Amino acid sequence: MDTRFLESFVVIADCGSIAEASRRLNVTPAALAQRLRALEKDLGHKLVERAGRTVRPTASGMAVLRHARPLIEGVRDLQAIAANDEPAGRLRIGATATAMTGLIPEIVAGLRKRHSRIEFFLRPDSSVNLYHGVLAGELDAAVIVRPHFAIPKSIGWLALRREPLVLIAPAGTRLNDPHGVLSEQIFIRYDRNQWGGQIIDRYLRTHKLAVREWLELDALDAIAALVGRGLGVAIVPDWAPPWPEGLPLEKKILSDGEAREVGILWNSSTAQIAAVNAFVDFCAGQKNAL
């Protein structure tokens, strides 16, 4: 069985369309349909059925799907192992929303120039979920906020950025007395379930600041947009550019606050360790630019 055919079936199932799957895989619909027929012949069962303009897996197809994904990942791991320490194969990277826009594009672009045989899978998520994804082996590495607890010795860590807390307010707001502004204006809170949000919560508690909170959410760009519309003030980490463009904001660094440390967490026991090491080494070399 050609595992490329199995992977084609998985993409067809995910897309619900041979035409869309062909665009994603960069093959013609006719070639993709031929792969599917060959796979069905090998397995002796029909794997998809048409439902209007879409296709969906049959009962046999659903059963195959449950085992196909780990099998495909296993084959990719074998390819990476066979590369004899040459960075190659699929590198599964997670990143927070701000890292995905502010750090990952530059990292991936530079790494791809050096190591053209690396394929990338990118997963945006919260630091909490990405941390557990690396520990569980679902991800090879992740760009996250450093947790407030000790990282296991089997897991690597490289700090990339220290992001101070900043008070943001609508344009024209005087910020010479940040604590006064926080006491007087309505407050938009960064979600306390996020590690960055917990840093902000500690700042408020340390300085005994009672804020008039009316909203709590976990999207920093949305918080900035709301502040820009005059809907309150907020404390956020000074994340890597780009910030949302064109927002009428005032910003003031809270120098007496705890900085958010952003870095790379990686699994040292992954089969993709050569690609992971290349990823980490590249980031270490670009650290000052990030």
C-alpha positions as CSV (number, residue, x, y, z in Angstrom):
1,M,0.0,0.0,0.0
2,D,1.3,3.5,-0.9
3,T,0.9,5.7,2.1
4,R,0.5,8.7,-0.2
5,F,-2.8,7.2,-1.2
6,L,-3.8,6.8,2.4
7,E,-2.8,10.4,3.1
8,S,-4.9,11.5,0.1
9,F,-7.9,9.7,1.5
10,V,-7.5,11.5,4.9
11,V,-7.3,14.9,3.1
12,I,-10.4,14.1,1.0
13,A,-12.3,13.1,4.2
14,D,-11.1,16.3,6.0
15,C,-12.1,18.5,3.0
16,G,-15.3,16.8,2.1
17,S,-14.5,17.4,-1.5
18,I,-12.1,15.9,-4.1
19,A,-11.7,19.2,-5.8
20,E,-10.7,21.0,-2.6
21,A,-8.4,18.1,-1.6
22,S,-6.7,18.3,-5.0
23,R,-6.0,22.0,-4.5
24,R,-4.5,21.3,-1.1
25,L,-2.3,18.4,-2.3
26,N,-1.5,20.2,-5.6
27,V,-2.6,17.2,-7.8
28,T,-5.3,17.0,-10.4
29,P,-8.8,15.8,-9.3
30,A,-8.4,12.9,-11.8
31,A,-5.1,11.8,-10.2
32,L,-6.6,12.1,-6.7
33,A,-9.7,10.0,-7.7
34,Q,-7.3,7.4,-9.2
35,R,-5.4,7.2,-5.9
36,L,-8.6,6.8,-4.0
37,R,-9.8,3.9,-6.3
38,A,-6.4,2.2,-6.0
39,L,-6.6,2.4,-2.2
40,E,-10.2,1.1,-2.2
41,K,-9.0,-1.8,-4.4
42,D,-6.2,-2.6,-1.9
43,L,-8.5,-2.6,1.1
44,G,-11.4,-4.3,-0.7
45,H,-14.0,-1.7,0.5
46,K,-15.5,1.5,-0.7
47,L,-14.2,4.4,1.5
48,V,-16.3,7.4,0.4
49,E,-19.7,8.1,-0.9
50,R,-21.2,11.2,-2.6
51,A,-23.7,13.4,-0.7
52,G,-24.7,16.1,-3.1
53,R,-21.6,18.1,-4.0
54,T,-19.6,16.7,-1.2
55,V,-18.1,13.3,-0.4
56,R,-18.1,11.7,3.0
57,P,-16.5,8.5,4.5
58,T,-18.5,5.3,4.5
59,A,-18.6,3.2,7.6
60,S,-15.5,1.4,6.4
61,G,-13.9,4.7,5.6
62,M,-14.5,6.0,9.1
63,A,-12.9,2.8,10.6
64,V,-9.9,3.3,8.3
65,L,-9.6,7.0,9.3
66,R,-9.2,6.2,13.0
67,H,-6.0,4.2,12.2
68,A,-4.8,6.1,9.2
69,R,-3.6,9.3,11.0
70,P,-1.2,7.6,13.5
71,L,0.0,5.3,10.7
72,I,0.9,8.3,8.5
73,E,2.6,10.1,11.4
74,G,4.6,6.8,12.0
75,V,5.8,6.7,8.4
76,R,6.9,10.3,8.6
77,D,8.8,9.5,11.8
78,L,10.6,6.6,10.0
79,Q,11.5,8.9,7.2
80,A,13.0,11.4,9.7
81,I,14.9,8.6,11.4
82,A,16.3,7.3,8.1
83,A,17.6,10.8,7.2
84,N,20.6,10.1,9.5
85,D,20.4,13.3,11.5
86,E,19.7,15.5,8.5
87,P,16.8,17.9,9.3
88,A,13.9,16.5,7.3
89,G,10.3,15.3,7.5
90,R,7.3,16.9,9.2
91,L,7.9,19.3,12.0
92,R,4.9,19.9,14.2
93,I,5.1,23.4,15.8
94,G,2.5,25.1,18.1
95,A,2.4,28.8,18.8
96,T,0.2,31.3,20.7
97,A,-1.8,33.7,18.6
98,T,0.6,36.6,19.0
99,A,3.7,34.3,18.3
100,M,1.9,32.9,15.2
101,T,1.8,36.3,13.7
102,G,4.8,38.0,15.3
103,L,7.5,35.3,15.4
104,I,6.6,32.2,13.4
105,P,6.5,33.7,9.9
106,E,10.1,35.0,10.2
107,I,11.3,31.8,11.8
108,V,9.7,29.5,9.3
109,A,10.8,31.6,6.3
110,G,14.4,31.5,7.5
111,L,14.5,27.9,8.5
112,R,12.9,26.8,5.2
113,K,15.8,28.5,3.3
114,R,18.4,26.5,5.3
115,H,16.6,23.1,5.4
116,S,14.3,22.6,2.4
117,R,13.4,19.0,3.3
118,I,11.6,20.1,6.5
119,E,7.8,20.1,6.1
120,F,5.8,22.3,8.6
121,F,2.6,21.7,10.5
122,L,1.5,24.8,12.5
123,R,-1.0,24.7,15.3
124,P,-2.3,27.9,17.0
125,D,-3.5,27.5,20.6
126,S,-3.1,28.7,24.2
127,S,0.2,28.2,26.0
128,V,-1.5,25.8,28.4
129,N,-2.8,23.5,25.6
130,L,0.5,23.7,23.7
131,Y,2.5,22.9,26.7
132,H,0.5,19.7,27.3
133,G,0.7,19.0,23.5
134,V,4.5,18.9,23.6
135,L,4.6,16.8,26.8
136,A,2.1,14.3,25.2
137,G,4.2,14.0,22.0
138,E,1.4,15.6,19.8
139,L,3.8,18.5,19.0
140,D,7.5,18.5,18.5
141,A,8.0,22.1,19.7
142,A,5.9,25.1,20.7
143,V,6.4,28.9,21.1
144,I,4.6,29.7,24.4
145,V,4.6,31.8,27.5
146,R,6.9,30.3,30.1
147,P,4.9,28.5,32.8
148,H,5.2,29.6,36.4
149,F,6.1,26.1,37.5
150,A,9.2,24.0,36.8
151,I,9.6,22.5,33.4
152,P,10.4,18.8,33.4
153,K,14.1,18.0,32.7
154,S,13.2,15.9,29.7
155,I,11.7,19.0,28.0
156,G,13.9,21.7,26.5
157,W,13.4,25.5,26.9
158,L,14.9,28.5,25.1
159,A,13.8,32.0,26.1
160,L,13.3,34.3,23.1
161,R,11.7,37.5,24.3
162,R,10.8,39.3,27.5
163,E,7.6,41.3,27.1
164,P,7.0,44.0,29.7
165,L,3.4,44.8,30.7
166,V,2.0,47.9,29.1
167,L,-1.1,49.9,30.0
168,I,-3.1,50.7,26.8
169,A,-5.8,53.4,26.7
170,P,-7.8,55.2,24.1
171,A,-5.9,58.0,22.2
172,G,-5.6,61.2,24.1
173,T,-5.7,59.6,27.5
174,R,-3.0,61.0,29.9
175,L,-1.0,58.1,31.3
176,N,1.4,60.0,33.6
177,D,-0.5,58.3,36.6
178,P,-1.1,54.7,35.4
179,H,-2.6,53.5,38.7
180,G,-5.0,56.5,38.7
181,V,-6.1,55.6,35.2
182,L,-6.7,52.0,36.2
183,S,-8.8,53.1,39.1
184,E,-10.9,55.6,37.2
185,Q,-11.5,53.9,33.8
186,I,-13.5,50.7,33.1
187,F,-11.1,47.7,32.7
188,I,-10.9,45.0,30.1
189,R,-9.1,42.0,31.6
190,Y,-6.9,39.5,29.8
191,D,-8.2,36.0,30.6
192,R,-6.9,34.7,33.9
193,N,-6.9,31.2,32.5
194,Q,-4.0,32.2,30.3
195,W,-0.5,32.3,31.8
196,G,-0.1,35.9,30.5
197,G,-3.4,36.8,32.1
198,Q,-2.2,35.4,35.4
199,I,0.8,37.8,35.3
200,I,-1.5,40.7,34.9
201,D,-3.7,39.5,37.7
202,R,-0.6,39.3,40.0
203,Y,0.3,42.9,39.1
204,L,-3.1,44.1,40.1
205,R,-3.0,42.2,43.4
206,T,0.6,43.2,44.2
207,H,-0.3,46.9,43.8
208,K,-3.7,46.5,45.5
209,L,-5.5,48.0,42.5
210,A,-9.3,47.7,42.5
211,V,-10.4,47.9,38.9
212,R,-13.9,48.2,37.4
213,E,-13.9,45.2,35.2
214,W,-16.6,44.7,32.6
215,L,-15.1,42.2,30.2
216,E,-12.6,39.3,30.2
217,L,-11.3,37.6,27.1
218,D,-8.3,35.7,25.8
219,A,-7.6,37.5,22.5
220,L,-5.0,40.3,22.9
221,D,-5.6,41.8,19.5
222,A,-9.4,42.0,20.3
223,I,-8.6,43.7,23.6
224,A,-6.5,46.3,21.8
225,A,-9.3,46.8,19.2
226,L,-11.8,47.4,22.0
227,V,-9.6,49.8,23.8
228,G,-9.0,51.6,20.5
229,R,-12.8,52.1,20.2
230,G,-12.8,53.8,23.6
231,L,-14.4,50.9,25.5
232,G,-12.0,50.8,28.4
233,V,-8.3,50.4,29.3
234,A,-6.3,47.3,29.7
235,I,-2.9,45.8,30.7
236,V,-1.4,43.6,28.2
237,P,2.1,42.2,27.5
238,D,4.0,44.2,24.8
239,W,3.9,41.3,22.3
240,A,5.9,41.0,19.1
241,P,4.8,43.2,16.2
242,P,2.6,43.4,14.3
243,W,0.0,44.9,16.6
244,P,-3.3,45.7,15.0
245,E,-2.7,48.5,12.6
246,G,-4.3,51.9,12.8
247,L,-5.6,51.7,16.3
248,P,-5.8,55.1,18.2
249,L,-4.0,53.9,21.4
250,E,-1.8,55.3,24.1
251,K,0.8,52.9,25.5
252,K,2.8,53.1,28.7
253,I,5.3,50.4,29.9
254,L,4.6,49.4,33.5
255,S,8.3,49.2,34.6
256,D,7.3,47.9,38.0
257,G,5.5,44.9,36.5
258,E,6.6,41.3,35.9
259,A,7.6,40.6,32.2
260,R,6.1,37.8,30.2
261,E,8.8,35.5,29.0
262,V,8.2,33.9,25.6
263,G,10.3,31.0,24.4
264,I,10.5,27.6,22.7
265,L,9.5,24.4,24.5
266,W,10.5,21.2,22.8
267,N,10.3,17.4,23.2
268,S,13.8,15.9,23.3
269,S,12.6,12.4,22.6
270,T,10.7,13.1,19.4
271,A,11.7,11.2,16.3
272,Q,12.0,14.6,14.6
273,I,14.9,15.6,16.9
274,A,17.1,16.6,14.0
275,A,14.5,19.0,12.6
276,V,13.7,20.2,16.2
277,N,17.4,21.0,16.8
278,A,17.6,22.9,13.6
279,F,14.5,24.9,14.6
280,V,15.9,25.7,18.0
281,D,19.4,26.5,16.7
282,F,17.9,28.9,14.1
283,C,15.9,30.7,16.8
284,A,18.9,30.9,19.1
285,G,20.8,32.6,16.3
286,Q,18.0,35.0,15.6
287,K,17.1,35.7,19.2
288,N,18.1,39.3,19.2
289,A,16.1,40.0,16.1
290,L,13.0,38.4,17.5
